[in-house]
Every structure is written in C-alpha cells, then in structure tokens.
Amino acid sequence: SHYDLGWGWNDLDLSVICPGAIGVILEGEGSARMKGSTDSRLNTGAYRYWIITGCDENQVIQTHGEVYLVGYITDGAIFFRDGIDISLAETYRWIDIDITGICPESVMAFLQVDGGGGQLYDLAKGGEFGYGYHDSWGLLCAFQEVDENQVLRSRITSDAIDFYLVGCAIIGEPPTPGILSVTSIPSGADVFIDGEFAGITPLTAELTEMEHDVFLALAGYKDYATTVSIISGEETIVEAILIPVSPVSQSFFSITPV
C-alpha cells in the first residue's frame, strides 16, 4: 500500500489494514515514527530504505514523505515511542552495546542510524565481527542480532553517526512497563525524560525497567532534576515543589551636581 501525505509529520491510521498491529514495516523515501513520538530524524528523500516503527494502541503512525506499507507485526517485539540514544563515544574500534536493561530477553535490536554521506559504520552480534563498513547516507534503519546477554557491537568512522534503539524482537512475553507519575507545584512545568520532552505536569508515562533521568523546567522557577528507578508493573511518583527564582536586587541612587 502506497501513502504520500506530504512533507511534514502527518497521522496515518492503519487500523483497518493492520488490525492488532504493534509495529509496521515500510519502504520509502520518507520517514515514520510512532504516534505521539517527539523523534524528528528525517531521511533526505534521496533514496529508498527499509523502515520499522511501532504504532500506538490504535494502529496509528506518523509519516513524513512517501512510504509503502509492506508488512506489520502483532507480537514478539517491543517498540519505543521515542528512540533511545545508544551512540558510541569512540571511533575506529569495536565497542559493545549492552541493551539488557532496556530489552531483556531480546534476540534482535531495531535501530535507526543517523549520519551523513561518507560516514561509515559496522554492526555485529556481541563477540563477533561485522562484514565491513556501510555508508550511513543520512537516516537508515538497521536490524542486528544480539548475543545471549543482549549485547551487540559496532564501530564507526565519525562521531557524527548516532544510533537510536527503536525496538527489539523478544522471546516470550514482553516485560510489563513501569508507570512514572510526575506532578509539580505549580503545575504546567515542562517534563523531560532522559533528555527528551515528554509533556507538561501533571504527566503519566510508561517506561522500561531501568533508571531514568527526570528534569522539570518552568519559567520563573528553578529547574528540578532527579533520577528514578522504574520497576516493572509498579508506579513511581515524582512530586516536585518548584522554588521561585529570587528577583534580582536593584540599587537606586542619585547624583547631585556640585
């Protein structure tokens, strides 16, 4: 099925053609993301590539440009609303990427590779070596098997190449997410989770079982930051009392001419 909703993020309802889907497989020159995602990484439109992305509970995704639907996934996978940054800090050497805490029991990682032409990357299963460098050419999707400890590895030629984990294939039932509830006094504060804007207070979000950084910002108040440990199936509550910024004191004086 062919869809071209134009450039700019647009909702695409696939509930009729993909009943019960949790993710979709696309081919195209555009980009796609889960409905509600804040990811804004884009393909340049210069070539076609494979895309895999999650959809929301109503089988809605968002597309940016031209895509073709080639299949969908109903179970055996986990997808994240926003890609998780697992980029490397070094170049020209194999570095392990452990996704155990993010995707326990996973057998394959679904990645977005974001870079530019002439920048090379390689991927391999944990403990193994790849088959040679690939040119990143802007935004690409990659599918990489992980070892029994949920480890994959990569090497890059430029630190301008970034990796984002958008999902994974799993064995058995997916882990139950934990719930994060964030409130603030006063309400209306911007909430950032792991560096990504998540909404404003009061806010409730489903998160994977691991540590997450939470940051609140509201004009006229001091920033609030904390780290929470999310536990599968349990609710973690953050109640932030924001402190007003002290007004800058001013001194007034006059000069009397002699």
C-alpha positions as CSV (number, residue, x, y, z in Angstrom):
1,S,0.0,0.0,0.0
2,H,1.3,3.4,-1.0
3,Y,1.0,6.5,1.1
4,D,2.2,10.1,0.4
5,L,0.8,12.5,2.9
6,G,3.3,15.2,2.1
7,W,6.4,16.5,3.9
8,G,5.7,17.3,7.5
9,W,4.5,14.8,10.2
10,N,1.0,13.5,9.4
11,D,-1.1,10.9,11.1
12,L,-1.6,7.6,9.2
13,D,-4.4,5.3,10.5
14,L,-3.6,1.6,9.7
15,S,-6.2,0.0,11.9
16,V,-8.2,-1.4,9.0
17,I,-5.3,-2.8,7.0
18,C,-3.2,-3.8,10.0
19,P,-5.6,-5.0,12.8
20,G,-3.9,-5.6,16.1
21,A,-0.5,-4.4,14.9
22,I,2.1,-3.2,17.4
23,G,4.6,-2.2,14.7
24,V,4.8,-1.8,10.9
25,I,7.5,-2.4,8.2
26,L,7.7,0.2,5.5
27,E,9.8,1.0,2.4
28,G,10.1,4.5,1.2
29,E,11.9,7.8,0.7
30,G,10.2,9.4,3.7
31,S,10.4,8.8,7.5
32,A,8.0,7.3,10.0
33,R,7.5,7.3,13.8
34,M,5.1,6.1,16.4
35,K,2.1,8.4,17.0
36,G,3.0,10.6,20.0
37,S,6.7,10.4,19.4
38,T,8.9,13.5,19.6
39,D,11.6,12.0,17.3
40,S,12.3,14.3,14.4
41,R,15.1,12.4,12.5
42,L,14.4,12.5,8.7
43,N,15.6,10.8,5.7
44,T,16.8,13.1,3.0
45,G,14.5,11.6,0.4
46,A,17.4,10.8,-1.9
47,Y,16.9,7.1,-1.7
48,R,14.6,4.3,-0.6
49,Y,15.2,2.3,2.5
50,W,13.5,-0.1,5.0
51,I,11.7,1.4,8.0
52,I,10.5,-0.3,11.1
53,T,8.5,1.6,13.7
54,G,6.0,1.0,16.4
55,C,2.4,2.2,16.2
56,D,0.1,3.3,19.0
57,E,-2.7,1.2,20.5
58,N,-5.0,2.4,17.7
59,Q,-2.5,1.4,14.9
60,V,-1.7,5.0,14.1
61,I,1.8,6.1,13.0
62,Q,3.1,9.4,11.7
63,T,4.8,9.7,8.3
64,H,6.9,12.4,6.7
65,G,7.1,11.9,3.0
66,E,6.4,8.9,0.8
67,V,6.2,5.4,2.2
68,Y,5.0,1.9,1.2
69,L,3.5,-0.5,3.7
70,V,5.0,-4.0,3.2
71,G,4.0,-5.7,6.5
72,Y,3.1,-5.5,10.1
73,I,3.9,-7.1,13.5
74,T,1.4,-8.2,16.1
75,D,3.6,-9.8,18.8
76,G,7.1,-10.9,19.6
77,A,8.5,-7.4,19.7
78,I,8.8,-4.2,21.8
79,F,8.7,-0.7,20.3
80,F,9.6,2.5,22.0
81,R,7.7,5.8,21.4
82,D,11.0,7.7,21.3
83,G,14.2,6.1,20.1
84,I,16.8,5.5,22.9
85,D,20.2,7.0,22.2
86,I,22.9,4.3,22.3
87,S,25.5,6.2,20.3
88,L,29.2,5.4,20.6
89,A,31.7,7.7,22.3
90,E,34.8,6.5,20.3
91,T,35.6,5.9,16.7
92,Y,37.5,3.2,14.7
93,R,37.2,0.4,17.3
94,W,34.6,-2.2,18.2
95,I,32.6,-1.2,21.2
96,D,30.0,-3.4,22.9
97,I,26.4,-2.0,23.4
98,D,24.6,-3.8,26.2
99,I,20.8,-3.5,25.9
100,T,19.9,-5.9,28.7
101,G,18.3,-3.2,30.9
102,I,16.3,-1.9,28.0
103,C,15.3,-5.1,26.1
104,P,15.6,-8.1,28.4
105,E,15.2,-11.5,26.6
106,S,15.7,-9.7,23.3
107,V,17.2,-11.5,20.3
108,M,17.4,-8.7,17.8
109,A,17.7,-4.9,18.0
110,F,15.8,-2.5,15.7
111,L,18.0,0.6,15.2
112,Q,18.0,3.9,13.4
113,V,21.4,5.0,12.2
114,D,21.6,8.8,11.7
115,G,24.6,10.2,9.9
116,G,25.8,11.7,6.7
117,G,27.3,10.6,3.4
118,G,30.9,9.4,3.7
119,Q,30.5,8.4,7.3
120,L,30.8,4.7,7.8
121,Y,29.5,2.2,10.4
122,D,29.6,-1.5,11.1
123,L,27.4,-3.7,13.3
124,A,27.8,-7.2,14.7
125,K,26.5,-9.6,17.3
126,G,28.2,-9.5,20.6
127,G,31.6,-11.2,20.5
128,E,31.7,-11.3,16.7
129,F,32.9,-9.0,13.9
130,G,30.9,-7.5,11.1
131,Y,31.1,-7.9,7.3
132,G,32.6,-4.4,6.5
133,Y,31.7,-0.8,6.8
134,H,28.4,0.6,5.4
135,D,27.9,4.2,4.3
136,S,25.3,5.9,6.6
137,W,23.9,8.3,3.9
138,G,21.6,10.2,6.3
139,L,18.9,8.2,8.2
140,L,18.8,4.4,7.9
141,C,17.2,1.5,9.7
142,A,19.3,-1.5,10.8
143,F,18.3,-4.9,12.3
144,Q,21.1,-6.5,14.3
145,E,21.0,-9.9,16.2
146,V,22.3,-9.7,19.8
147,D,24.0,-12.5,21.8
148,E,22.6,-14.4,24.7
149,N,23.4,-11.5,27.0
150,Q,21.6,-8.9,24.8
151,V,24.9,-7.4,23.5
152,L,25.6,-6.1,20.1
153,R,28.7,-4.2,19.0
154,S,29.6,-1.5,16.5
155,R,32.4,0.6,15.1
156,I,32.1,4.0,13.4
157,T,34.4,6.3,11.5
158,S,32.9,9.5,12.7
159,D,31.3,10.6,16.0
160,A,28.6,12.3,13.8
161,I,27.0,8.9,13.4
162,D,24.3,8.2,16.1
163,F,22.4,5.0,16.9
164,Y,18.9,5.0,18.3
165,L,17.2,1.9,19.6
166,V,13.6,2.0,18.4
167,G,12.6,-1.5,19.4
168,C,13.6,-5.2,19.7
169,A,12.5,-8.7,18.9
170,I,12.0,-10.8,22.0
171,I,11.5,-14.3,23.3
172,G,8.4,-14.9,25.4
173,E,6.1,-12.2,26.7
174,P,7.3,-8.6,26.8
175,P,8.1,-7.2,30.2
176,T,5.4,-5.1,31.8
177,P,6.4,-1.4,31.8
178,G,6.5,0.6,34.9
179,I,4.5,3.8,35.4
180,L,6.0,7.2,36.1
181,S,3.7,9.9,37.5
182,V,5.1,13.4,37.7
183,T,3.3,16.3,39.4
184,S,4.6,19.8,40.3
185,I,3.6,22.8,42.4
186,P,2.8,24.9,40.5
187,S,1.7,22.6,37.6
188,G,2.4,23.2,33.9
189,A,6.1,22.5,34.1
190,D,7.9,21.1,31.0
191,V,9.0,17.5,31.7
192,F,12.0,15.9,30.1
193,I,12.7,12.2,30.5
194,D,16.2,11.0,29.5
195,G,16.7,14.3,27.7
196,E,13.5,14.1,25.6
197,F,10.5,16.3,26.1
198,A,7.6,14.2,27.4
199,G,4.9,16.7,28.2
200,I,3.8,19.0,31.0
201,T,2.8,18.3,34.6
202,P,0.7,16.5,35.6
203,L,2.1,13.7,33.5
204,T,1.9,9.9,33.4
205,A,4.2,7.8,31.3
206,E,5.0,4.1,30.7
207,L,8.7,3.4,30.9
208,T,11.0,0.4,30.7
209,E,12.5,-1.1,33.9
210,M,15.7,0.9,34.4
211,E,17.0,4.2,35.7
212,H,15.6,7.3,34.0
213,D,16.6,11.0,34.4
214,V,13.7,13.4,35.0
215,F,14.0,17.1,34.5
216,L,11.4,19.8,35.1
217,A,11.5,23.4,33.9
218,L,9.1,26.3,34.4
219,A,9.7,30.0,33.7
220,G,10.2,31.9,36.9
221,Y,11.2,28.8,38.9
222,K,14.4,26.9,39.5
223,D,14.9,23.8,37.4
224,Y,14.2,20.5,39.1
225,A,16.2,17.3,38.4
226,T,16.1,13.7,39.8
227,T,16.9,10.1,38.8
228,V,14.2,7.5,39.3
229,S,14.4,3.7,39.2
230,I,11.4,2.3,37.3
231,I,10.2,-1.2,38.4
232,S,8.2,-3.3,36.0
233,G,4.5,-3.2,36.9
234,E,4.9,-0.6,39.6
235,E,4.2,3.1,39.8
236,T,6.9,5.6,40.7
237,I,5.8,9.0,41.8
238,V,7.7,12.3,41.5
239,E,6.2,15.2,43.4
240,A,8.2,18.3,42.7
241,I,7.8,21.6,44.7
242,L,9.3,24.2,42.4
243,I,11.2,27.0,44.1
244,P,10.7,30.6,42.7
245,V,13.8,32.3,41.3
246,S,14.8,35.1,43.6
247,P,14.3,38.5,42.0
248,V,17.5,40.4,41.1
249,S,18.0,43.1,43.7
250,Q,18.5,46.6,42.4
251,S,20.1,49.6,44.0
252,F,18.9,53.2,43.1
253,F,21.0,56.3,43.8
254,S,21.1,59.8,42.6
255,I,24.0,62.2,41.9
256,T,23.7,65.8,43.0
257,P,25.9,68.1,40.9
258,V,28.2,70.4,42.9
